[in-house]
C-alpha cells in the first residue's frame, strides 16, 4: 500500500491520539522543497479549507506533487458551493426518514450528524453516512438535516479535528483506523512494488467474469510484474484513492456501483479497465447497433422497435424472416434475449419486453454451433474462444436449464493466429470504436459471412476457459498492460 501522511495545523491538535511518525504539520508540508518520487496518500485534517486558505493549499500542492489527497481540491470546492448548485438527493433524504422512523424519532425537527471517514455514531444511518462520504470524500463532515415537513439535507460542512469532544474523538480514532489500517502497520520490507492495483469483485456473484482461481492468477501475475494487487468490494468505494489502478472483475452496468467506481477512479487519475466510457458504450445494444452501422461494421439485420409504434409484421416475415431474436438493450449473459418463431410469439415477446424498455431490438436469427469470442486488449487480439451453444438450446447460456451443468455450452480456446482472419479483423475494428481497454467481441460466422453480435466490456477471463491456450501468460499480458499504462502515466506526470 501507499505510504500515508496525516497533515494537521499543529502537533497539539493530535495530542488526544497515539503519537505517530505519520503526523506532519501543514507548515512543514508546505515548505517541502520538491515532490517525492514516491507520492503517497495525504489525509488533510487542517482547518483553513476556504479558498486559498492553508488547508486549501495543502490539498492543492499535494495534488500537484502527485499525492492522493483527501479532501481533494474538487471536493473542497464542491462542498463550499453546496448551497448554490447541489441537487437535493431525494433518495438519501428518504433513507434518512426511513431510518428515523425505525428509531421512533420522527418527532425530531432537526438532526445533526458527525460523519468521520464515512462512519457515524448511529448504526441505522451507516448507509447514509457512507454514501455521503462517497460523494464528498472528506475526513470529517458535519451534516444538518431538517424534518419539516419532510427530511432535507440543509448543510454539509467540513468538521475540525480540534473541535471534537471525547466521544467524537473515539469515533474519529476508530474510523481512521478502519479507513487506513495500514497507517499504523510497519511497511512490508520483503518486496518493493512499483504500483498498487485494486481488483473490484463480488464474491457472491453468480456469474462473475473471473472465478476466484482466475483472480488469484491475476494477483500472482501482477506481483511478478511489480504490482501490489488488492481485492476490494462495493464497500470500499472510499478507498479508491489508495491505488494507482483499478481492474473491474464484476459484471458492469451504468446504473450500478461498478460504473460509479470506474468514474471515481478515472476522476482520481487511476488507470482503469474498464473505463466508464467503455461501460457506457458497451452496456447498451442500441448504442452499439448505431455505432457499428455508422462505421460499416458487419452485423445481423437489425431493427429498432419503439414502444407505442406499430410493428410491420409482414415486413418482419419478409426480412429478416422468422425466427427472429429480440433483445433488451442492457441485457447480459443471454438475459433479456428471446426468440420468436412466428408472429404470435413475436407479439407476446414485444408486449413483455416493452414493460421493461422503451426500445427493443429485433434481429435476424443466425443459427450456428458456436459463437466466436475474440479478446482484445489495447486494440490487439490476445485470445480466441469458441463458445458452443448450451445443450439442446439456441444460446450459449440456458438459464431455464434444470441443472447448472446444462446451463452453459462447452468452450474451446485456440491461438489467436488460428482464428479466421476476417473474424479477428472485424473484432479489432469493432473494439477500436469503444476504446483501448479490454473487450470481448462476440461474432457469428457462417460460410463467408461474419458479423459482430456485440462488444463486451469486462469480458470473461476464467481459469480453464479463456486461458486454456495461453495459460498463465494471458494473465501476465493483461497485468503487463496495466504496468505499461502506469509507466506512461508516471512519465507524463514527471
C-alpha positions as CSV (number, residue, x, y, z in Angstrom):
1,X,0.0,0.0,0.0
2,X,1.0,3.6,-0.4
3,X,2.6,5.4,2.5
4,X,0.2,7.6,4.4
5,X,0.8,11.0,6.0
6,X,-1.6,13.0,8.1
7,X,-1.4,16.8,7.9
8,X,-2.5,18.8,10.9
9,X,-2.5,22.5,11.8
10,X,-0.1,21.9,14.7
11,X,1.2,19.0,16.7
12,X,-1.1,19.9,19.6
13,X,-4.2,19.0,17.6
14,X,-3.0,15.4,17.6
15,X,-2.4,15.2,21.4
16,X,-5.6,13.1,22.2
17,X,-4.3,10.3,19.9
18,X,-1.3,8.0,19.9
19,X,1.9,9.6,18.6
20,X,2.8,8.6,15.1
21,X,5.6,9.4,12.7
22,X,3.0,9.8,10.1
23,X,1.9,13.2,11.5
24,X,3.3,16.3,9.8
25,X,2.3,19.9,10.3
26,X,0.9,21.9,7.4
27,X,3.7,24.3,7.7
28,X,6.3,21.6,7.3
29,X,4.4,20.1,4.4
30,X,4.0,23.3,2.5
31,X,7.7,24.1,2.9
32,X,8.9,20.9,1.4
33,X,11.3,21.8,-1.4
34,X,10.0,19.4,-4.0
35,X,7.7,16.4,-4.7
36,X,8.8,13.0,-3.7
37,X,9.5,10.4,-6.4
38,X,7.2,8.0,-4.5
39,X,4.0,10.0,-4.0
40,X,1.7,8.7,-1.3
41,X,-1.7,9.3,0.3
42,X,-2.4,12.5,2.3
43,X,-5.1,12.9,4.8
44,X,-5.6,16.7,5.2
45,X,-7.0,17.5,8.7
46,X,-6.2,21.2,8.5
47,X,-8.6,24.0,9.1
48,X,-8.4,26.9,6.7
49,X,-10.1,24.9,3.9
50,X,-11.6,28.1,2.5
51,X,-10.4,29.2,-1.0
52,X,-6.6,30.0,-0.7
53,X,-6.5,29.1,3.0
54,X,-3.6,27.0,4.3
55,X,-5.7,23.8,4.3
56,X,-6.8,24.5,0.7
57,X,-3.1,25.0,-0.3
58,X,-2.2,21.7,1.4
59,X,-4.6,19.8,-0.9
60,X,-3.7,21.9,-3.9
61,X,0.1,21.3,-3.6
62,X,-0.5,17.7,-2.6
63,X,-2.3,17.0,-5.9
64,X,0.4,19.0,-7.8
65,X,3.0,16.7,-6.3
66,X,1.2,13.6,-7.4
67,X,-0.2,12.7,-4.0
68,X,-3.6,11.2,-3.4
69,X,-5.3,13.7,-1.2
70,X,-8.4,13.6,0.9
71,X,-10.2,16.0,0.7
72,X,-9.3,16.8,-2.9
73,X,-9.5,20.4,-4.2
74,X,-12.5,19.3,-6.2
75,X,-14.3,18.1,-3.0
76,X,-13.4,21.3,-1.2
77,X,-14.8,23.5,-4.0
78,X,-17.9,21.3,-4.3
79,X,-18.7,21.5,-0.6
80,X,-18.1,25.3,-0.3
81,X,-20.6,25.7,-3.2
82,X,-23.1,23.1,-1.7
83,X,-25.9,25.7,-1.2
84,X,-25.6,27.1,-4.7
85,X,-25.7,24.3,-7.1
86,X,-26.2,21.0,-5.5
87,X,-29.2,18.9,-6.5
88,X,-31.1,17.5,-3.5
89,X,-30.7,13.8,-3.3
90,X,-34.2,12.6,-2.6
91,X,-33.1,9.0,-2.2
92,X,-30.7,9.9,0.5
93,X,-33.3,12.0,2.3
94,X,-35.9,9.3,2.0
95,X,-33.4,6.9,3.5
96,X,-32.9,9.2,6.5
97,X,-36.6,9.5,7.1
98,X,-36.9,5.7,6.9
99,X,-34.1,5.2,9.4
100,X,-35.5,7.7,11.8
101,X,-38.9,6.1,11.6
102,X,-37.3,2.8,12.7
103,X,-35.7,4.6,15.6
104,X,-39.0,6.1,16.6
105,X,-37.6,9.6,16.3
106,X,-39.9,11.1,13.8
107,X,-40.8,13.8,16.3
108,X,-37.4,15.4,15.7
109,X,-37.3,18.7,13.8
110,X,-33.6,18.7,13.2
111,X,-30.8,16.2,13.2
112,X,-27.1,17.0,13.4
113,X,-24.7,14.2,12.4
114,X,-21.0,13.8,12.5
115,X,-19.6,11.6,9.7
116,X,-15.9,10.5,10.0
117,X,-14.4,8.7,7.1
118,X,-17.9,7.5,6.1
119,X,-18.9,6.4,9.6
120,X,-21.3,7.8,12.2
121,X,-22.4,7.0,15.7
122,X,-25.9,5.9,14.6
123,X,-25.7,2.3,13.1
124,X,-29.0,2.7,11.3
125,X,-27.6,5.7,9.4
126,X,-24.5,3.9,8.3
127,X,-25.5,3.6,4.6
128,X,-26.4,7.3,4.5
129,X,-23.0,8.2,6.1
130,X,-21.1,6.0,3.7
131,X,-23.0,7.3,0.6
132,X,-22.5,11.0,1.6
133,X,-18.8,10.3,2.2
134,X,-18.5,8.8,-1.3
135,X,-19.9,12.0,-2.8
136,X,-18.0,14.4,-0.5
137,X,-14.8,12.5,0.5
138,X,-13.6,14.4,3.5
139,X,-12.2,13.1,6.8
140,X,-14.7,14.9,9.0
141,X,-18.2,16.1,7.9
142,X,-20.9,17.8,9.9
143,X,-24.3,17.4,8.4
144,X,-27.5,19.1,9.4
145,X,-30.9,17.9,8.4
146,X,-34.4,19.3,9.0
147,X,-37.7,17.3,9.0
148,X,-40.3,20.0,8.4
149,X,-42.4,18.9,6.5
150,X,-40.0,16.2,5.1
151,X,-36.4,15.5,5.8
152,X,-33.9,17.6,3.8
153,X,-30.2,18.0,3.9
154,X,-29.7,21.6,5.0
155,X,-25.9,21.9,5.3
156,X,-22.8,19.7,4.8
157,X,-19.7,21.3,6.2
158,X,-16.1,20.3,7.0
159,X,-15.5,19.4,10.6
160,X,-12.4,20.4,12.6
161,X,-10.2,17.9,14.4
162,X,-9.6,20.2,17.4
163,X,-13.4,20.7,17.9
164,X,-14.2,17.0,18.5
165,X,-15.4,16.1,22.0
166,X,-14.3,13.0,23.8
167,X,-17.0,10.7,22.3
168,X,-16.3,12.1,18.8
169,X,-12.6,11.6,19.3
170,X,-13.2,7.9,19.9
171,X,-15.3,7.8,16.7
172,X,-12.5,9.6,14.8
173,X,-9.8,7.2,16.0
174,X,-11.9,4.1,15.2
175,X,-12.9,5.4,11.8
176,X,-9.4,6.4,10.9
177,X,-8.1,3.0,11.8
178,X,-10.8,1.3,9.7
179,X,-10.2,3.6,6.8
180,X,-6.5,3.3,6.5
181,X,-5.4,0.4,8.8
182,X,-2.1,0.3,7.1
183,X,-1.2,3.7,8.6
184,X,-0.2,2.0,11.9
185,X,1.5,-1.0,10.4
186,X,5.1,-1.4,9.7
187,X,5.6,-1.3,6.0
188,X,6.4,-4.6,4.3
189,X,10.1,-5.0,3.6
190,X,10.2,-8.4,1.8
191,X,9.5,-6.9,-1.6
192,X,9.0,-3.5,-3.1
193,X,6.1,-3.0,-5.5
194,X,6.1,-0.3,-8.1
195,X,2.3,0.3,-8.2
196,X,-0.9,-0.5,-6.2
197,X,-3.7,-2.1,-8.2
198,X,-7.2,-2.9,-6.9
199,X,-9.4,-5.6,-8.3
200,X,-13.1,-4.9,-7.8
201,X,-15.0,-8.2,-7.4
202,X,-18.2,-9.6,-5.8
203,X,-17.6,-12.9,-4.0
204,X,-21.4,-13.6,-4.1
205,X,-21.8,-13.0,-7.9
206,X,-23.5,-16.0,-9.6
207,X,-21.8,-15.5,-12.9
208,X,-18.6,-13.5,-12.3
209,X,-16.3,-12.5,-15.2
210,X,-13.5,-14.2,-13.3
211,X,-13.6,-17.1,-10.8
212,X,-11.6,-16.8,-7.6
213,X,-9.0,-19.2,-9.2
214,X,-8.6,-16.8,-12.1
215,X,-8.4,-13.8,-9.8
216,X,-5.6,-15.5,-7.9
217,X,-3.7,-15.9,-11.1
218,X,-4.1,-12.1,-11.8
219,X,-2.8,-11.4,-8.3
220,X,0.2,-13.7,-8.9
221,X,1.0,-12.3,-12.3
222,X,0.7,-8.8,-11.0
223,X,3.2,-9.5,-8.2
224,X,5.7,-10.9,-10.7
225,X,5.4,-7.6,-12.7
226,X,5.7,-5.2,-9.7
227,X,2.0,-4.7,-8.9
228,X,0.7,-5.0,-5.4
229,X,-2.7,-6.3,-6.1
230,X,-5.5,-5.9,-3.5
231,X,-9.1,-7.3,-3.7
232,X,-11.9,-4.8,-3.0
233,X,-15.7,-4.9,-3.0
234,X,-18.5,-2.5,-3.3
235,X,-18.0,-1.4,0.3
236,X,-14.5,0.0,-0.5
237,X,-15.5,3.0,-2.6
238,X,-13.9,5.4,-0.2
239,X,-10.5,3.6,-0.5
240,X,-10.1,4.1,-4.3
241,X,-7.6,6.9,-3.9
242,X,-5.2,4.5,-2.2
243,X,-4.5,2.8,-5.5
244,X,-2.8,3.6,-8.8
245,X,-5.1,1.4,-10.9
246,X,-8.5,-0.3,-10.9
247,X,-9.3,-3.6,-12.6
248,X,-13.1,-4.3,-12.6
249,X,-13.8,-8.0,-12.4
250,X,-17.5,-7.7,-11.6
251,X,-20.4,-7.6,-14.1
252,X,-20.8,-3.9,-15.0
253,X,-23.8,-1.7,-15.6
254,X,-24.4,2.0,-15.9
255,X,-26.9,2.1,-13.0
256,X,-24.6,0.1,-10.8
257,X,-21.8,0.7,-8.4
258,X,-19.3,-0.7,-10.9
259,X,-19.9,2.4,-13.1
260,X,-19.5,4.7,-10.1
261,X,-16.2,3.0,-9.2
262,X,-14.9,3.4,-12.7
263,X,-16.0,7.1,-12.8
264,X,-14.5,7.9,-9.4
265,X,-11.2,6.1,-10.2
266,X,-10.9,8.0,-13.5
267,X,-11.5,11.3,-11.7
268,X,-8.8,10.3,-9.2
269,X,-6.3,9.8,-12.0
270,X,-6.2,6.0,-11.7
271,X,-5.6,3.7,-14.7
272,X,-9.0,2.0,-15.1
273,X,-10.0,-1.1,-17.0
274,X,-12.7,-0.9,-18.0
275,X,-13.2,2.9,-18.2
276,X,-16.6,4.5,-17.5
277,X,-16.9,5.4,-21.2
278,X,-16.4,1.7,-22.2
279,X,-19.1,0.6,-19.7
280,X,-21.5,3.3,-21.0
281,X,-20.9,2.3,-24.7
282,X,-20.9,-1.5,-24.3
283,X,-23.9,-1.7,-21.9
284,X,-26.5,-0.6,-24.4
285,X,-27.2,-2.6,-27.5
286,X,-29.0,0.3,-29.2
287,X,-25.9,2.5,-29.0
288,X,-23.7,-0.4,-30.2
289,X,-26.0,-1.1,-33.1
290,X,-25.9,2.5,-34.3
291,X,-22.1,2.7,-33.8
292,X,-21.5,-0.4,-35.8
293,X,-23.8,0.7,-38.5
294,X,-22.2,4.2,-38.7
295,X,-18.8,2.6,-39.2
296,X,-19.9,-0.1,-41.6
297,X,-19.0,-3.0,-39.3
298,X,-20.9,-6.2,-40.4
299,X,-23.7,-7.1,-38.1
300,X,-27.0,-9.0,-38.3
301,X,-30.0,-7.4,-39.9
302,X,-31.4,-5.3,-37.0
303,X,-34.4,-3.1,-36.4
304,X,-35.3,-0.9,-33.5
305,X,-38.9,-1.3,-32.2
306,X,-40.3,1.7,-30.4
307,X,-42.9,1.4,-27.7
308,X,-46.2,2.9,-28.9
309,X,-45.3,2.5,-32.6
310,X,-46.9,-0.1,-34.8
311,X,-44.8,-3.2,-35.8
312,X,-44.9,-4.1,-39.5
313,X,-45.2,-7.9,-39.0
314,X,-45.5,-8.6,-42.8
315,X,-42.1,-6.8,-43.3
316,X,-40.6,-8.7,-40.5
317,X,-41.7,-12.0,-42.1
318,X,-40.1,-11.0,-45.4
319,X,-36.9,-9.5,-43.9
320,X,-35.2,-10.8,-41.8
321,X,-37.8,-13.6,-41.7
322,X,-38.8,-15.9,-38.8
323,X,-37.4,-16.9,-36.4
324,X,-36.2,-13.6,-35.0
325,X,-34.3,-12.6,-31.9
326,X,-35.5,-9.8,-29.6
327,X,-33.2,-8.1,-27.1
328,X,-33.5,-5.7,-24.2
329,X,-30.8,-3.0,-24.8
330,X,-29.0,-3.6,-21.5
331,X,-29.2,-7.4,-21.1
332,X,-26.1,-9.5,-20.4
333,X,-25.2,-13.2,-20.2
334,X,-28.1,-14.1,-22.6
335,X,-30.6,-12.5,-20.1
336,X,-33.2,-10.3,-21.8
337,X,-32.9,-12.2,-25.1
338,X,-35.9,-14.0,-26.6
339,X,-36.5,-16.0,-29.8
340,X,-39.8,-15.7,-31.7
341,X,-40.7,-18.4,-34.2
342,X,-43.8,-16.7,-35.6
343,X,-45.9,-13.6,-35.4
344,X,-47.9,-14.8,-32.3
345,X,-44.7,-15.4,-30.3
346,X,-43.3,-12.1,-31.6
347,X,-46.3,-10.2,-30.4
348,X,-46.1,-11.9,-26.9
349,X,-42.3,-11.1,-26.6
350,X,-42.8,-7.5,-27.7
351,X,-45.6,-6.9,-25.1
352,X,-43.4,-8.4,-22.3
353,X,-40.2,-6.5,-23.3
354,X,-41.9,-3.2,-23.7
355,X,-42.8,-3.3,-20.0
356,X,-39.0,-3.1,-19.3
357,X,-37.7,-0.9,-22.1
358,X,-39.0,1.8,-24.4
359,X,-36.8,0.3,-27.2
360,X,-36.4,-3.4,-28.2
361,X,-34.0,-4.7,-30.8
362,X,-35.3,-7.1,-33.4
363,X,-32.5,-9.1,-35.0
364,X,-32.2,-11.8,-37.6
365,X,-31.5,-15.3,-36.2
366,X,-28.3,-16.8,-37.4
367,X,-28.1,-20.4,-36.3
368,X,-24.5,-21.5,-35.6
369,X,-22.9,-24.3,-33.4
370,X,-20.8,-21.7,-31.6
371,X,-20.1,-18.0,-31.3
372,X,-16.6,-16.6,-31.6
373,X,-15.3,-14.5,-28.7
374,X,-12.2,-12.5,-29.6
375,X,-10.4,-10.9,-26.7
376,X,-9.0,-7.5,-27.5
377,X,-6.6,-5.6,-25.3
378,X,-5.2,-2.2,-26.4
379,X,-6.6,-2.8,-29.9
380,X,-4.8,-6.1,-30.2
381,X,-6.3,-9.6,-30.3
382,X,-5.0,-11.7,-27.4
383,X,-7.2,-14.8,-27.3
384,X,-9.9,-16.6,-29.4
385,X,-12.7,-18.8,-28.0
386,X,-15.5,-20.8,-29.5
387,X,-18.5,-20.7,-27.1
388,X,-20.7,-23.6,-28.1
389,X,-24.5,-23.4,-27.5
390,X,-25.9,-24.9,-24.4
391,X,-27.1,-28.5,-24.8
392,X,-30.5,-28.5,-26.6
393,X,-30.6,-24.7,-26.7
394,X,-30.0,-21.9,-29.2
395,X,-27.9,-19.7,-26.8
396,X,-24.6,-20.1,-25.0
397,X,-26.4,-19.8,-21.7
398,X,-29.7,-21.6,-20.9
399,X,-31.0,-20.0,-17.7
400,X,-34.0,-22.3,-17.6
401,X,-32.0,-25.5,-17.6
402,X,-32.9,-27.9,-14.8
403,X,-29.2,-28.3,-13.6
404,X,-26.3,-25.9,-13.6
405,X,-24.2,-28.3,-15.7
406,X,-26.6,-27.9,-18.6
407,X,-26.8,-24.1,-18.4
408,X,-23.7,-23.2,-20.4
409,X,-22.2,-24.8,-23.5
410,X,-18.7,-26.0,-23.9
411,X,-15.9,-23.6,-24.7
412,X,-12.8,-24.2,-26.9
413,X,-9.9,-21.8,-26.9
414,X,-7.4,-21.6,-29.7
415,X,-4.4,-19.4,-30.5
416,X,-5.4,-16.1,-32.0
417,X,-3.3,-16.9,-35.0
418,X,-5.5,-19.9,-35.7
419,X,-8.8,-17.9,-35.7
420,X,-10.2,-16.9,-39.1
421,X,-8.6,-13.8,-40.3
422,X,-11.8,-12.0,-41.1
423,X,-13.2,-12.8,-37.6
424,X,-10.1,-11.2,-35.9
425,X,-10.2,-8.3,-38.3
426,X,-13.7,-7.2,-37.7
427,X,-13.4,-7.8,-33.9
428,X,-10.5,-5.5,-33.8
429,X,-12.3,-2.8,-35.8
430,X,-15.3,-3.0,-33.6
431,X,-13.4,-2.9,-30.3
432,X,-11.4,0.1,-31.5
433,X,-14.7,2.1,-31.7
434,X,-15.1,1.6,-28.0
435,X,-11.6,2.4,-26.7
436,X,-8.3,0.8,-25.9
437,X,-9.3,-1.3,-22.9
438,X,-10.1,-5.0,-22.5
439,X,-13.0,-6.2,-24.6
440,X,-14.6,-9.4,-25.7
441,X,-16.1,-9.2,-29.2
442,X,-18.8,-11.7,-30.0
443,X,-19.0,-12.8,-33.6
444,X,-21.2,-15.2,-35.6
445,X,-19.6,-16.8,-38.6
446,X,-21.5,-18.7,-41.3
447,X,-19.9,-19.6,-44.6
448,X,-18.2,-16.4,-46.0
449,X,-20.2,-14.2,-43.7
450,X,-19.0,-12.9,-40.3
451,X,-21.0,-10.4,-38.2
452,X,-20.5,-8.7,-34.9
453,X,-23.1,-9.5,-32.3
454,X,-21.9,-7.3,-29.6
455,X,-18.8,-5.8,-27.9
456,X,-18.5,-6.6,-24.2
457,X,-16.6,-4.6,-21.7
458,X,-15.3,-6.6,-18.7
459,X,-15.2,-9.9,-20.7
460,X,-14.9,-13.3,-19.0
461,X,-11.3,-14.3,-18.2
462,X,-11.7,-17.6,-16.4
463,X,-9.4,-20.4,-15.4
464,X,-9.7,-23.4,-17.8
465,X,-11.6,-21.4,-20.4
466,X,-10.2,-18.2,-21.9
467,X,-6.7,-19.2,-20.6
468,X,-6.8,-22.7,-21.9
469,X,-4.3,-21.9,-24.8
470,X,-2.0,-19.3,-23.3
471,X,-2.2,-20.4,-19.6
472,X,-0.7,-18.0,-17.1
473,X,0.7,-15.9,-19.9
474,X,-2.8,-14.5,-20.5
475,X,-2.8,-13.0,-17.0
476,X,0.7,-11.6,-17.5
477,X,-0.3,-10.0,-20.7
478,X,-3.2,-8.2,-19.1
479,X,-1.3,-7.2,-15.9
480,X,1.7,-6.2,-18.1
481,X,-0.6,-3.7,-19.9
482,X,-1.5,-2.1,-16.6
483,X,2.2,-1.6,-15.9
484,X,2.7,-0.1,-19.4
485,X,-0.2,2.3,-18.8
486,X,1.0,3.2,-15.3
487,X,4.6,3.8,-16.6
488,X,3.2,6.1,-19.3
489,X,1.1,8.0,-16.7
490,X,4.0,8.4,-14.4
491,X,6.3,9.6,-17.2
492,X,3.6,12.2,-18.1
493,X,3.4,13.3,-14.5
494,X,7.1,13.9,-14.1
